[in-house]
Amino acid sequence: MKFSTATRHFREGSKNIWRNGWMTVASVGAVTTTLVLVGAFLALMLNLSHIASSLEEDVQIKALIDLTASETEIDEVGQAIERIPKVSTVQFSSKDEELENLISSLGEEGEVWQMYEQDNPLNHAYIVKTADPLDTMTVASKIETMTNVEKVNYGQDVVQNLFRFNEYARNIGLALIIGLIFTAIFLISNTIKITIVARRREIGIMKLVGATNGFIRWPFFVEGLLLGVLGSIIPIAVIVTGYYFLANSANVLTQFSFVDLLPFNPFAIQLSLIILAIGASIGVWGSVMSIRKFLKV
């Protein structure tokens, strides 16, 4: 495409924005409202996914060794665990370390356990992590069948519920975002369609004098693109500002130790680019869907 032709298409598309007046306002308003919701859900889902991934990475298996096992047998258990294909790390924790961790985790109440420092009743243990947290249950069941392994703990009920919740949350969030995007496409395509209906006679004349579909279509593409971009500005400003205050609200976040939000930078830039891309895509796609019917003259 020649530069002069591209300039003409851009100029005509820009003029259409001003010519349509209130229809432009309605289109931009539809895109803005939808993108505020899409952006908010997107920020929420990305942070939920980040928090869920952090929680999943903290999932670990504790294999308690039989109290009667010798040092050689304890080493053999560790080597057997390391040979399991999906195991990432294996760390030995002696019963003295286990008692120390128990005392420190209980705070003042842990002082009661100090009387057992001379006669420690706890088990030696192996702390195991899998490469993929979803393999935790599979690996735990294999470790449980090993000789000299007394018990395996990995918070079975909590882990299963965590994985299930994460899967549901991601799927529902994705479905909501896709639904909102299609709603925006429908709204903007209908708005652009009204402007095209008003100019269908002009389009018909252009077709009769030999104008190609591309020549007619490009100004509407530009118009849809500009509508999408204009409709993205307010959502980006609102969501980025809101996220900035949320990410810097230490008093709120410190109440929930497990909440680890994505850092404002570069997340704000990435989110802005995503919203801008969605807005531009919605505008262009809305134009494509609208003008396709009227080019069949």
MIDRENKOL-991088 format. One line per field, with one value per atom (N, C-alpha, C): residue in one letter; atom name; x, y, z. Coordinates in steps of 0.02 Angstrom, whole numbers, always signed. Example, Ala and Ser with C-alpha at 12.3 -4.5 7.8 and 13.67 -1.06 7.14 Angstrom:
residues 2
r = (A; A; A; S; S; S)
a = (N; CA; C; N; CA; C)
u = (+660; +615; +660; +642; +684; +645)
v = (-284; -225; -165; -112; -53; +2)
w = (+390; +390; +390; +354; +357; +394)
This chain:
residues 297
r = (M; M; M; K; K; K; F; F; F; S; S; S; T; T; T; A; A; A; T; T; T; R; R; R; H; H; H; F; F; F; R; R; R; E; E; E; G; G; G; S; S; S; K; K; K; N; N; N; I; I; I; W; W; W; R; R; R; N; N; N; G; G; G; W; W; W; M; M; M; T; T; T; V; V; V; A; A; A; S; S; S; V; V; V; G; G; G; A; A; A; V; V; V; T; T; T; T; T; T; T; T; T; L; L; L; V; V; V; L; L; L; V; V; V; G; G; G; A; A; A; F; F; F; L; L; L; A; A; A; L; L; L; M; M; M; L; L; L; N; N; N; L; L; L; S; S; S; H; H; H; I; I; I; A; A; A; S; S; S; S; S; S; L; L; L; E; E; E; E; E; E; D; D; D; V; V; V; Q; Q; Q; I; I; I; K; K; K; A; A; A; L; L; L; I; I; I; D; D; D; L; L; L; T; T; T; A; A; A; S; S; S; E; E; E; T; T; T; E; E; E; I; I; I; D; D; D; E; E; E; V; V; V; G; G; G; Q; Q; Q; A; A; A; I; I; I; E; E; E; R; R; R; I; I; I; P; P; P; K; K; K; V; V; V; S; S; S; T; T; T; V; V; V; Q; Q; Q; F; F; F; S; S; S; S; S; S; K; K; K; D; D; D; E; E; E; E; E; E; L; L; L; E; E; E; N; N; N; L; L; L; I; I; I; S; S; S; S; S; S; L; L; L; G; G; G; E; E; E; E; E; E; G; G; G; E; E; E; V; V; V; W; W; W; Q; Q; Q; M; M; M; Y; Y; Y; E; E; E; Q; Q; Q; D; D; D; N; N; N; P; P; P; L; L; L; N; N; N; H; H; H; A; A; A; Y; Y; Y; I; I; I; V; V; V; K; K; K; T; T; T; A; A; A; D; D; D; P; P; P; L; L; L; D; D; D; T; T; T; M; M; M; T; T; T; V; V; V; A; A; A; S; S; S; K; K; K; I; I; I; E; E; E; T; T; T; M; M; M; T; T; T; N; N; N; V; V; V; E; E; E; K; K; K; V; V; V; N; N; N; Y; Y; Y; G; G; G; Q; Q; Q; D; D; D; V; V; V; V; V; V; Q; Q; Q; N; N; N; L; L; L; F; F; F; R; R; R; F; F; F; N; N; N; E; E; E; Y; Y; Y; A; A; A; R; R; R; N; N; N; I; I; I; G; G; G; L; L; L; A; A; A; L; L; L; I; I; I; I; I; I; G; G; G; L; L; L; I; I; I; F; F; F; T; T; T; A; A; A; I; I; I; F; F; F; L; L; L; I; I; I; S; S; S; N; N; N; T; T; T; I; I; I; K; K; K; I; I; I; T; T; T; I; I; I; V; V; V; A; A; A; R; R; R; R; R; R; R; R; R; E; E; E; I; I; I; G; G; G; I; I; I; M; M; M; K; K; K; L; L; L; V; V; V; G; G; G; A; A; A; T; T; T; N; N; N; G; G; G; F; F; F; I; I; I; R; R; R; W; W; W; P; P; P; F; F; F; F; F; F; V; V; V; E; E; E; G; G; G; L; L; L; L; L; L; L; L; L; G; G; G; V; V; V; L; L; L; G; G; G; S; S; S; I; I; I; I; I; I; P; P; P; I; I; I; A; A; A; V; V; V; I; I; I; V; V; V; T; T; T; G; G; G; Y; Y; Y; Y; Y; Y; F; F; F; L; L; L; A; A; A; N; N; N; S; S; S; A; A; A; N; N; N; V; V; V; L; L; L; T; T; T; Q; Q; Q; F; F; F; S; S; S; F; F; F; V; V; V; D; D; D; L; L; L; L; L; L; P; P; P; F; F; F; N; N; N; P; P; P; F; F; F; A; A; A; I; I; I; Q; Q; Q; L; L; L; S; S; S; L; L; L; I; I; I; I; I; I; L; L; L; A; A; A; I; I; I; G; G; G; A; A; A; S; S; S; I; I; I; G; G; G; V; V; V; W; W; W; G; G; G; S; S; S; V; V; V; M; M; M; S; S; S; I; I; I; R; R; R; K; K; K; F; F; F; L; L; L; K; K; K; V; V; V)
a = (N; CA; C; N; CA; C; N; CA; C; N; CA; C; N; CA; C; N; CA; C; N; CA; C; N; CA; C; N; CA; C; N; CA; C; N; CA; C; N; CA; C; N; CA; C; N; CA; C; N; CA; C; N; CA; C; N; CA; C; N; CA; C; N; CA; C; N; CA; C; N; CA; C; N; CA; C; N; CA; C; N; CA; C; N; CA; C; N; CA; C; N; CA; C; N; CA; C; N; CA; C; N; CA; C; N; CA; C; N; CA; C; N; CA; C; N; CA; C; N; CA; C; N; CA; C; N; CA; C; N; CA; C; N; CA; C; N; CA; C; N; CA; C; N; CA; C; N; CA; C; N; CA; C; N; CA; C; N; CA; C; N; CA; C; N; CA; C; N; CA; C; N; CA; C; N; CA; C; N; CA; C; N; CA; C; N; CA; C; N; CA; C; N; CA; C; N; CA; C; N; CA; C; N; CA; C; N; CA; C; N; CA; C; N; CA; C; N; CA; C; N; CA; C; N; CA; C; N; CA; C; N; CA; C; N; CA; C; N; CA; C; N; CA; C; N; CA; C; N; CA; C; N; CA; C; N; CA; C; N; CA; C; N; CA; C; N; CA; C; N; CA; C; N; CA; C; N; CA; C; N; CA; C; N; CA; C; N; CA; C; N; CA; C; N; CA; C; N; CA; C; N; CA; C; N; CA; C; N; CA; C; N; CA; C; N; CA; C; N; CA; C; N; CA; C; N; CA; C; N; CA; C; N; CA; C; N; CA; C; N; CA; C; N; CA; C; N; CA; C; N; CA; C; N; CA; C; N; CA; C; N; CA; C; N; CA; C; N; CA; C; N; CA; C; N; CA; C; N; CA; C; N; CA; C; N; CA; C; N; CA; C; N; CA; C; N; CA; C; N; CA; C; N; CA; C; N; CA; C; N; CA; C; N; CA; C; N; CA; C; N; CA; C; N; CA; C; N; CA; C; N; CA; C; N; CA; C; N; CA; C; N; CA; C; N; CA; C; N; CA; C; N; CA; C; N; CA; C; N; CA; C; N; CA; C; N; CA; C; N; CA; C; N; CA; C; N; CA; C; N; CA; C; N; CA; C; N; CA; C; N; CA; C; N; CA; C; N; CA; C; N; CA; C; N; CA; C; N; CA; C; N; CA; C; N; CA; C; N; CA; C; N; CA; C; N; CA; C; N; CA; C; N; CA; C; N; CA; C; N; CA; C; N; CA; C; N; CA; C; N; CA; C; N; CA; C; N; CA; C; N; CA; C; N; CA; C; N; CA; C; N; CA; C; N; CA; C; N; CA; C; N; CA; C; N; CA; C; N; CA; C; N; CA; C; N; CA; C; N; CA; C; N; CA; C; N; CA; C; N; CA; C; N; CA; C; N; CA; C; N; CA; C; N; CA; C; N; CA; C; N; CA; C; N; CA; C; N; CA; C; N; CA; C; N; CA; C; N; CA; C; N; CA; C; N; CA; C; N; CA; C; N; CA; C; N; CA; C; N; CA; C; N; CA; C; N; CA; C; N; CA; C; N; CA; C; N; CA; C; N; CA; C; N; CA; C; N; CA; C; N; CA; C; N; CA; C; N; CA; C; N; CA; C; N; CA; C; N; CA; C; N; CA; C; N; CA; C; N; CA; C; N; CA; C; N; CA; C; N; CA; C; N; CA; C; N; CA; C; N; CA; C; N; CA; C; N; CA; C; N; CA; C; N; CA; C; N; CA; C; N; CA; C; N; CA; C; N; CA; C; N; CA; C; N; CA; C; N; CA; C; N; CA; C; N; CA; C; N; CA; C; N; CA; C; N; CA; C; N; CA; C; N; CA; C; N; CA; C; N; CA; C; N; CA; C; N; CA; C; N; CA; C; N; CA; C; N; CA; C; N; CA; C; N; CA; C; N; CA; C; N; CA; C; N; CA; C; N; CA; C; N; CA; C; N; CA; C; N; CA; C; N; CA; C; N; CA; C; N; CA; C; N; CA; C; N; CA; C; N; CA; C; N; CA; C; N; CA; C; N; CA; C; N; CA; C; N; CA; C; N; CA; C; N; CA; C; N; CA; C; N; CA; C; N; CA; C; N; CA; C; N; CA; C; N; CA; C; N; CA; C; N; CA; C; N; CA; C; N; CA; C; N; CA; C; N; CA; C; N; CA; C; N; CA; C; N; CA; C; N; CA; C; N; CA; C; N; CA; C; N; CA; C; N; CA; C; N; CA; C; N; CA; C; N; CA; C; N; CA; C; N; CA; C; N; CA; C; N; CA; C; N; CA; C; N; CA; C; N; CA; C; N; CA; C; N; CA; C; N; CA; C; N; CA; C; N; CA; C)
u = (+42; +0; +44; +28; +66; +55; +107; +103; +45; +35; -19; -87; -93; -157; -170; -116; -123; -142; -110; -126; -199; -224; -294; -341; -326; -369; -370; -312; -308; -346; -338; -373; -449; -473; -545; -572; -534; -555; -559; -511; -510; -569; -584; -640; -706; -711; -773; -786; -732; -739; -775; -754; -784; -853; -862; -926; -983; -968; -1022; -1044; -1006; -1027; -1046; -1111; -1135; -1127; -1127; -1115; -1044; -998; -929; -926; -961; -963; -993; -1046; -1078; -1031; -995; -948; -891; -861; -806; -830; -891; -919; -929; -953; -963; -896; -847; -781; -750; -756; -728; -758; -825; -859; -838; -836; -818; -745; -700; -629; -612; -650; -640; -653; -708; -724; -673; -656; -606; -539; -517; -453; -452; -508; -513; -511; -550; -550; -482; -450; -385; -333; -333; -286; -299; -363; -381; -359; -373; -357; -282; -245; -172; -141; -168; -142; -163; -226; -248; -205; -191; -149; -78; -53; +14; +14; -38; -43; -51; -94; -105; -40; -2; +61; +110; +111; +155; +136; +70; +46; +62; +54; +69; +143; +186; +258; +278; +238; +253; +231; +194; +171; +230; +238; +293; +271; +308; +293; +343; +318; +362; +354; +408; +409; +442; +404; +430; +460; +523; +559; +544; +539; +527; +580; +558; +605; +657; +641; +688; +737; +731; +774; +846; +895; +965; +986; +1047; +1071; +1077; +1098; +1103; +1035; +985; +917; +887; +904; +880; +909; +975; +1006; +975; +958; +928; +859; +822; +757; +766; +816; +829; +848; +891; +912; +853; +809; +750; +703; +695; +652; +680; +747; +779; +771; +762; +755; +684; +637; +569; +571; +547; +555; +532; +476; +447; +470; +519; +544; +595; +588; +633; +689; +671; +722; +705; +757; +750; +797; +769; +810; +798; +854; +848; +841; +796; +786; +790; +841; +849; +795; +787; +735; +750; +814; +832; +809; +819; +796; +720; +688; +615; +588; +622; +601; +613; +670; +686; +635; +617; +566; +499; +481; +417; +414; +469; +471; +466; +502; +501; +434; +400; +336; +280; +287; +234; +242; +298; +308; +316; +280; +284; +260; +209; +184; +235; +283; +333; +383; +385; +431; +417; +355; +337; +378; +392; +428; +503; +528; +599; +620; +573; +589; +608; +590; +605; +671; +710; +773; +823; +820; +864; +838; +773; +742; +691; +716; +675; +630; +563; +518; +501; +526; +506; +545; +523; +554; +602; +652; +689; +641; +655; +609; +646; +614; +637; +585; +609; +564; +572; +517; +519; +476; +502; +464; +464; +409; +404; +415; +437; +447; +382; +328; +261; +219; +193; +154; +95; +69; +12; +32; +98; +121; +131; +115; +127; +92; +29; -9; +18; +38; +66; +131; +176; +240; +231; +185; +172; +149; +106; +81; +137; +186; +243; +289; +301; +344; +312; +247; +211; +219; +232; +239; +310; +357; +427; +438; +487; +506; +539; +525; +553; +523; +471; +434; +372; +370; +315; +251; +259; +201; +221; +174; +186; +134; +158; +112; +123; +70; +74; +10; -29; -91; -140; -155; -194; -256; -299; -363; -353; -307; -294; -266; -218; -186; -236; -277; -327; -376; -399; -446; -413; -348; -311; -306; -286; -280; -347; -399; -466; -491; -480; -501; -463; -398; -358; -382; -399; -423; -489; -536; -601; -594; -553; -544; -516; -466; -436; -486; -523; -571; -629; -655; -711; -688; -629; -603; -592; -564; -553; -619; -670; -736; -767; -761; -789; -755; -689; -652; -671; -674; -694; -764; -810; -879; -883; -844; -844; -815; -764; -734; -784; -819; -869; -927; -944; -996; -974; -910; -884; -884; -864; -864; -934; -983; -1053; -1076; -1060; -1083; -1051; -986; -953; -970; -979; -997; -1066; -1112; -1179; -1177; -1136; -1130; -1101; -1048; -1017; -1065; -1103; -1151; -1203; -1223; -1272; -1243; -1178; -1147; -1138; -1126; -1117; -1183; -1238; -1305; -1320; -1301; -1314; -1274; -1220; -1177; -1178; -1229; -1230; -1238; -1272; -1280; -1212; -1175; -1108; -1063; -1069; -1029; -1049; -1115; -1139; -1113; -1113; -1088; -1013; -976; -904; -891; -933; -925; -939; -991; -1011; -958; -921; -869; -802; -802; -742; -699; -720; -680; -677; -618; -610; -636; -649; -672; -621; -557; -505; -504; -513; -514; -571; -629; -687; -678; -649; -646; -596; -538; -484; -503; -540; -559; -601; -642; -682; -638; -586; -538; -504; -483; -450; -498; -561; -610; -619; -627; -634; -574; -513; -451; -448; -465; -463; -514; -574; -625; -601; -569; -542; -488; -442; -387; -413; -459; -488; -526; -560; -596; -551; -486; -439; -406; -407; -370; -396; -461; -490; -481; -496; -486; -414; -365; -295; -280; -304; -292; -324; -386; -423; -390; -376; -351; -279; -237; -167; -164; -205; -206; -231; -285; -313; -263; -229; -180; -121; -101; -46; -61; -121; -139; -147; -174; -182; -114; -69; -3; +38; +23; +60; +22; -34; -73; -47; +9; +41; -5; -45; -89; -141; -163; -212; -180; -123; -93; -60; -33; +1; -47; -112; -161; -167; -145; -149; -79; -47; +23; +32; -20; -14; -26; -48; -61; +4; +25; +86; +69; +52; +31; +90; +75; +126; +153; +218; +246; +216; +206; +174; +211; +276; +317; +355; +347; +320; +246; +212; +144; +98; +103; +59; +70; +133; +148; +120; +131; +107; +31; -3; -75; -102; -69; -90; -85; -30; -22; -74; -90; -141; -209; -227; -292; -294; -238; -235; -243; -210; -215; -285; -317; -386; -433; -424; -466; -459; -397; -385; -414; -405; -431; -507; -539; -612; -637; -604; -625; -619; -561; -550; -597; -604; -648; -721; -741; -809; -822; -772; -778; -783; -741; -742; -810; -838; -903; -958; -951; -1004; -1006; -947; -945; -949; -936; -934; -998; -1055; -1120; -1131; -1108; -1122; -1075; -1024; -978; -1004; -1057; -1085; -1138; -1116; -1161; -1157)
v = (-60; +0; +62; +110; +171; +215; +255; +298; +348; +375; +423; +391; +328; +292; +280; +258; +246; +310; +366; +431; +449; +435; +450; +409; +344; +301; +326; +343; +367; +433; +477; +541; +532; +488; +476; +443; +395; +361; +410; +456; +506; +554; +574; +618; +586; +521; +485; +490; +490; +496; +561; +616; +681; +689; +660; +667; +635; +578; +539; +566; +612; +646; +600; +601; +563; +487; +463; +392; +373; +418; +407; +404; +451; +453; +387; +363; +301; +241; +239; +185; +185; +244; +250; +233; +256; +240; +166; +132; +59; +23; +44; +12; +28; +90; +111; +70; +67; +30; -43; -73; -144; -155; -111; -120; -107; -64; -56; -122; -155; -220; -273; -274; -323; -313; -250; -235; -253; -237; -253; -329; -366; -439; -467; -438; -462; -452; -392; -379; -426; -437; -482; -554; -578; -647; -659; -611; -619; -621; -579; -580; -643; -665; -728; -786; -785; -838; -836; -774; -766; -791; -772; -794; -870; -897; -969; -1006; -979; -1011; -1009; -953; -947; -998; -1005; -1054; -1125; -1138; -1205; -1221; -1171; -1183; -1197; -1174; -1186; -1256; -1291; -1358; -1405; -1441; -1488; -1551; -1603; -1668; -1680; -1700; -1719; -1794; -1829; -1902; -1917; -1942; -1957; -2027; -2032; -2095; -2135; -2200; -2244; -2234; -2230; -2218; -2273; -2333; -2390; -2395; -2352; -2356; -2335; -2372; -2356; -2300; -2274; -2220; -2242; -2304; -2331; -2334; -2357; -2362; -2293; -2245; -2176; -2148; -2161; -2139; -2172; -2236; -2273; -2244; -2223; -2192; -2128; -2087; -2024; -2036; -2087; -2102; -2128; -2167; -2193; -2136; -2087; -2029; -1989; -1980; -1941; -1973; -2040; -2075; -2070; -2044; -2036; -1981; -1995; -1950; -1878; -1868; -1801; -1761; -1787; -1752; -1699; -1640; -1585; -1579; -1574; -1568; -1615; -1639; -1681; -1655; -1637; -1609; -1649; -1671; -1709; -1661; -1678; -1639; -1686; -1678; -1722; -1709; -1756; -1747; -1688; -1671; -1612; -1548; -1547; -1489; -1484; -1542; -1543; -1515; -1533; -1508; -1433; -1410; -1339; -1299; -1325; -1292; -1290; -1344; -1348; -1296; -1291; -1243; -1171; -1156; -1088; -1071; -1120; -1107; -1096; -1124; -1117; -1056; -1021; -961; -976; -939; -949; -1019; -1045; -1112; -1166; -1150; -1200; -1214; -1171; -1182; -1248; -1271; -1335; -1392; -1387; -1442; -1442; -1391; -1389; -1445; -1471; -1526; -1591; -1593; -1654; -1649; -1596; -1588; -1644; -1672; -1726; -1794; -1800; -1864; -1848; -1836; -1812; -1868; -1860; -1913; -1906; -1853; -1841; -1885; -1887; -1927; -1885; -1919; -1888; -1881; -1834; -1823; -1802; -1814; -1788; -1739; -1679; -1628; -1631; -1647; -1661; -1610; -1584; -1541; -1571; -1563; -1588; -1531; -1549; -1498; -1464; -1502; -1475; -1489; -1436; -1446; -1495; -1500; -1545; -1618; -1632; -1701; -1720; -1675; -1686; -1750; -1758; -1815; -1881; -1881; -1942; -1962; -1913; -1927; -1949; -1916; -1933; -2005; -2028; -2097; -2147; -2129; -2175; -2178; -2119; -2118; -2157; -2152; -2185; -2260; -2289; -2363; -2386; -2340; -2359; -2389; -2434; -2464; -2410; -2413; -2368; -2297; -2288; -2225; -2236; -2201; -2211; -2175; -2113; -2073; -2019; -1999; -1945; -1890; -1829; -1771; -1721; -1698; -1643; -1601; -1607; -1570; -1591; -1657; -1686; -1646; -1634; -1601; -1529; -1494; -1424; -1419; -1463; -1461; -1476; -1527; -1544; -1487; -1457; -1401; -1340; -1329; -1273; -1281; -1341; -1354; -1347; -1373; -1370; -1298; -1259; -1188; -1149; -1160; -1125; -1139; -1202; -1221; -1188; -1190; -1158; -1083; -1051; -978; -957; -994; -976; -986; -1041; -1054; -1004; -989; -941; -872; -852; -786; -779; -831; -830; -825; -863; -861; -792; -760; -693; -642; -645; -598; -606; -669; -681; -656; -668; -645; -569; -535; -461; -435; -468; -446; -454; -510; -520; -471; -454; -403; -336; -318; -255; -257; -314; -320; -311; -341; -335; -263; -229; -159; -113; -118; -73; -89; -154; -172; -146; -149; -122; -45; -13; +60; +80; +47; +62; +44; -10; -31; +24; +59; +113; +169; +184; +236; +212; +148; +121; +119; +103; +103; +171; +223; +291; +308; +270; +284; +228; +183; +126; +148; +204; +229; +251; +285; +307; +247; +195; +134; +102; +100; +71; +108; +175; +215; +202; +198; +185; +117; +68; +2; +6; +44; +48; +83; +130; +165; +129; +69; +27; +25; +54; +52; -20; -41; -108; -113; -174; -184; -156; -167; -143; -68; -33; +40; +67; +33; +54; +35; -24; -52; -17; +5; +30; +90; +140; +195; +173; +121; +95; +57; +23; -9; +42; +97; +150; +180; +189; +216; +170; +105; +57; +54; +57; +57; +117; +176; +237; +235; +208; +202; +156; +101; +55; +86; +123; +155; +210; +251; +304; +274; +219; +186; +152; +145; +113; +161; +226; +275; +280; +289; +296; +232; +172; +111; +103; +119; +114; +160; +223; +271; +249; +226; +207; +146; +94; +32; +39; +74; +83; +125; +178; +219; +179; +142; +101; +48; +17; -35; -6; +55; +88; +98; +123; +135; +69; +18; -47; -79; -77; -107; -72; -9; +29; +36; +0; +3; -51; -34; -83; -105; -58; -74; -127; -127; -176; -243; -243; -305; -344; -309; -343; -385; -373; -412; -483; -491; -556; -576; -618; -635; -673; -708; -748; -707; -644; -602; -571; -591; -565; -540; -475; -446; -439; -441; -428; -357; -345; -278; -229; -167; -117; -109; -107; -103; -168; -208; -188; -208; -232; -257; -204; -141; -88; -76; -77; -67; -124; -185; -245; -244; -228; -226; -171; -114; -59; -79; -113; -135; -187; -231; -282; -250; -202; -167; -129; -95; -58; -105; -162; -211; -239; -253; -278; -226; -163; -109; -100; -99; -92; -152; -212; -272; -272; -250; -246; -197; -140; -90; -114; -144; -169; -226; -273; -330; -308; -259; -233; -202; -167; -138; -192; -244; -299; -332; -346; -380; -335; -271; -223; -212; -202; -181; -239; -300; -358; -365; -355; -364; -312; -251; -196; -194; -236; -238; -286; -324; -371; -336; -289; -248; -273)
w = (+0; +0; +0; -46; -51; +12; +26; +85; +78; +17; +6; +17; -5; +5; +79; +115; +186; +223; +202; +233; +221; +161; +145; +188; +195; +236; +309; +335; +404; +413; +363; +366; +365; +320; +315; +378; +405; +467; +525; +528; +582; +575; +511; +500; +521; +509; +528; +603; +642; +715; +733; +700; +716; +683; +623; +589; +627; +658; +689; +757; +784; +845; +902; +919; +976; +967; +905; +893; +914; +903; +925; +1001; +1033; +1106; +1133; +1100; +1122; +1113; +1057; +1045; +1096; +1105; +1153; +1224; +1240; +1306; +1316; +1264; +1268; +1278; +1239; +1246; +1314; +1337; +1401; +1459; +1460; +1514; +1515; +1456; +1452; +1471; +1448; +1462; +1535; +1568; +1641; +1676; +1657; +1687; +1667; +1602; +1578; +1613; +1617; +1649; +1723; +1757; +1829; +1839; +1799; +1805; +1786; +1735; +1714; +1769; +1800; +1854; +1913; +1927; +1982; +1968; +1906; +1889; +1885; +1859; +1855; +1925; +1970; +2039; +2076; +2065; +2095; +2070; +2006; +1977; +2008; +2017; +2048; +2120; +2158; +2228; +2232; +2186; +2185; +2168; +2120; +2102; +2161; +2197; +2256; +2309; +2321; +2370; +2348; +2283; +2257; +2264; +2253; +2260; +2332; +2380; +2450; +2473; +2431; +2449; +2450; +2505; +2511; +2548; +2538; +2569; +2625; +2683; +2738; +2750; +2737; +2748; +2814; +2863; +2929; +2929; +2952; +2952; +3015; +3007; +3064; +3118; +3181; +3236; +3244; +3220; +3227; +3170; +3120; +3061; +3078; +3051; +3062; +3015; +3025; +2983; +2910; +2900; +2832; +2799; +2836; +2809; +2795; +2837; +2827; +2762; +2750; +2688; +2627; +2634; +2578; +2560; +2612; +2599; +2558; +2579; +2543; +2471; +2459; +2391; +2349; +2380; +2345; +2325; +2370; +2355; +2297; +2297; +2244; +2175; +2175; +2111; +2081; +2120; +2094; +2040; +1980; +1922; +1934; +1968; +1972; +2033; +2069; +2129; +2108; +2137; +2122; +2173; +2237; +2290; +2348; +2381; +2441; +2494; +2551; +2605; +2669; +2700; +2762; +2821; +2866; +2928; +2987; +3028; +3086; +3138; +3184; +3234; +3280; +3288; +3328; +3292; +3226; +3187; +3186; +3185; +3186; +3252; +3307; +3373; +3378; +3351; +3352; +3312; +3253; +3211; +3246; +3281; +3316; +3372; +3410; +3466; +3440; +3387; +3360; +3328; +3298; +3265; +3315; +3375; +3426; +3469; +3464; +3503; +3577; +3619; +3691; +3711; +3676; +3691; +3677; +3634; +3616; +3671; +3722; +3778; +3815; +3809; +3841; +3812; +3746; +3713; +3728; +3761; +3776; +3824; +3862; +3908; +3870; +3804; +3764; +3727; +3741; +3705; +3720; +3780; +3799; +3776; +3771; +3750; +3695; +3636; +3579; +3552; +3555; +3530; +3456; +3423; +3353; +3305; +3243; +3191; +3149; +3122; +3068; +3009; +2964; +2908; +2845; +2789; +2725; +2699; +2682; +2654; +2578; +2545; +2473; +2435; +2380; +2335; +2265; +2231; +2162; +2113; +2052; +2000; +1983; +1979; +1967; +2030; +2063; +2124; +2115; +2054; +2043; +2050; +2050; +2057; +2131; +2176; +2248; +2272; +2255; +2280; +2253; +2189; +2158; +2191; +2201; +2232; +2305; +2340; +2411; +2418; +2373; +2376; +2364; +2322; +2310; +2371; +2401; +2461; +2518; +2523; +2578; +2579; +2520; +2515; +2529; +2539; +2549; +2618; +2621; +2684; +2728; +2794; +2844; +2841; +2802; +2803; +2846; +2903; +2949; +2927; +2902; +2884; +2835; +2793; +2745; +2757; +2766; +2775; +2719; +2691; +2643; +2643; +2697; +2702; +2648; +2647; +2592; +2574; +2622; +2609; +2585; +2618; +2601; +2530; +2514; +2448; +2393; +2403; +2352; +2341; +2396; +2390; +2358; +2373; +2343; +2268; +2245; +2173; +2138; +2171; +2141; +2135; +2189; +2189; +2135; +2130; +2080; +2009; +1996; +1930; +1914; +1962; +1952; +1942; +1985; +1981; +1914; +1888; +1824; +1767; +1768; +1714; +1715; +1775; +1780; +1759; +1782; +1764; +1690; +1658; +1586; +1549; +1572; +1539; +1545; +1604; +1613; +1568; +1563; +1522; +1448; +1425; +1355; +1343; +1391; +1383; +1378; +1420; +1418; +1352; +1327; +1264; +1206; +1205; +1152; +1159; +1221; +1231; +1202; +1214; +1186; +1110; +1082; +1009; +981; +1014; +992; +995; +1050; +1058; +1006; +998; +952; +879; +863; +794; +776; +825; +812; +804; +845; +839; +772; +751; +687; +630; +640; +588; +574; +626; +617; +573; +585; +544; +472; +464; +396; +359; +395; +364; +336; +372; +349; +287; +275; +218; +166; +171; +125; +52; +42; -26; -54; -12; -32; -49; -8; -19; -85; -98; -161; -222; -218; -274; -285; -230; -236; -268; -251; -282; -357; -376; -446; -489; -460; -498; -496; -466; -469; -407; -352; -291; -265; -245; -218; -146; -125; -56; -5; -20; +26; +32; -24; -25; +18; +14; +53; +127; +137; +205; +250; +223; +266; +309; +284; +329; +389; +378; +434; +483; +457; +501; +546; +514; +552; +603; +584; +630; +690; +676; +731; +776; +745; +783; +830; +804; +844; +900; +885; +937; +993; +975; +1025; +1067; +1034; +1070; +1117; +1091; +1133; +1192; +1181; +1235; +1286; +1270; +1315; +1364; +1347; +1386; +1458; +1466; +1533; +1574; +1547; +1586; +1609; +1565; +1586; +1644; +1639; +1692; +1758; +1754; +1815; +1848; +1808; +1836; +1862; +1824; +1845; +1909; +1912; +1973; +2033; +2022; +2077; +2100; +2052; +2070; +2107; +2088; +2122; +2196; +2211; +2281; +2318; +2283; +2316; +2331; +2282; +2290; +2344; +2358; +2408; +2474; +2481; +2543; +2590; +2622; +2667; +2724; +2749; +2806; +2788; +2725; +2704; +2691; +2654; +2633; +2689; +2740; +2794; +2837; +2830; +2868; +2839; +2776; +2743; +2720; +2760; +2746; +2681; +2658; +2597; +2534; +2542; +2484; +2460; +2401; +2371; +2301; +2297; +2233; +2186; +2122; +2072; +2080; +2074; +2083; +2032; +2054; +2011; +1945; +1949; +1888; +1881; +1827; +1762; +1750; +1803; +1792; +1763; +1787; +1763; +1688; +1666; +1595; +1554; +1577; +1542; +1537; +1592; +1593; +1546; +1546; +1502; +1429; +1411; +1342; +1322; +1370; +1357; +1345; +1389; +1382; +1315; +1299; +1236; +1176; +1179; +1125; +1119; +1176; +1175; +1146; +1168; +1142; +1067; +1042; +970; +932; +959; +926; +924; +979; +981; +928; +923; +874; +802; +786; +718; +701; +748; +736; +729; +770; +765; +697; +670; +603; +549; +556; +508; +505; +564; +568; +540; +547; +527; +452; +422; +352; +303; +328; +283; +242; +275; +242; +187; +198; +152; +92; +93; +35; -18; -2; -50; -92; -132; -173; -245)
